[in-house]
Amino acid sequence: MPLAITLILFATVYRVIAVSNPGLVNFSPLMALAFCGAVYFRSRWLWAVPFAALSLSDLYLNHYYATQLGYTWDLTGAIVRTACFASALGLGAIVARHKNWLNLFSGALGGAVVFYLATNTATWAVDAYYAKTPAGWWQALTVGHLEFAPTLLFFRNTFVSDLLFTGVFALTMEYAALRAGRPSLLGHAKAHARA
């Protein structure tokens, strides 16, 4: 458990540091850790740790964007991000009941897709830049604002980071479980395949 909490704290620091590198926009471990927290943490109070990490890093990032770029995040964005994290917990709880590697990575993929669709749809709904038509929604999902990187780039980063950090977290937890003599996800999947 201390290892898992250390990983979550590392993820928070990583998210704050990554903001200064435009290539790492949306390349964050927090969604994967919220998802994996529901898969691995038996104590539900630990599920709040990724939310605390999200909230604290959001406060810093909002200050950074306000001072460096001249804009702040709105409450709608914070609510949507929090709802996406809640959906990641729900996906993680489902995977925890049916543990295997395919479900683990399918859940991570599902979390990335939910985050992408929810955040870009919310932006389309509140941003005057986008026409409130299907074409405007499609623009929000694909190219976004022309003065910024395409939103598909953000989705790529979210997708890759969710899969990568889910893998790192899961392998770390699996290694700790094997060292403690507990069964792994892979062992659980093999046992079901034999039954």
C-alpha positions, 0 to 999 in steps of 0.5 A: 500500500505505501508503494501505491500511495507513493506512485499516486504522489509521484503522478501528481508531481509529474502532472505539474512538471509536465505542464511546461512541456507542450508535447506532454499535454494530457500525458498524465498518470492520474486517470490510470491511477484512479482506475487502478485504485479501484481495481487494487485498493480494498479500502475505499477511502484510498479511492479518494487519493487520486481525487485529492491529487487531481484537485491539488494539481488542478489548483496549481495548473489553474494558477499556472495557466492564469499567470503564464497564458492569461486564462483560467479553467472554469468550474464546468471543466473541473466538474467534468474532470471529476466526473471522468475520474468517478467513471474511472473508479466505476470501470475499476470496480467492474474490472476488480470483480472480473480480474484479468489483463484484457479487462484491465487494459479494456478498462484503461481504454474505456477511461481514455475514451470517456475522458476524451468525449466528455471533456471535448463535448463539454468544451464544445457546449460552453466555448463560443468558438464552436458552432453548436452544430454536429460540425462544431462538435466534430471540430471540438473532437478533432482539430479544436481551436486552430491556434492550439494543437489538435484535440486528437493529439490530446486524445493520443496522449491520454490514450497512451498515458492511460495504457502506459501508467495502467501497465506500470501501476498494475505490474508494480502491484502484481510484483508486490503481490507475488512477493507477498505470496498472493495471486496475480491478475494473470494467475487469476485469468489462467485459473478461470481459463482452466475452469 
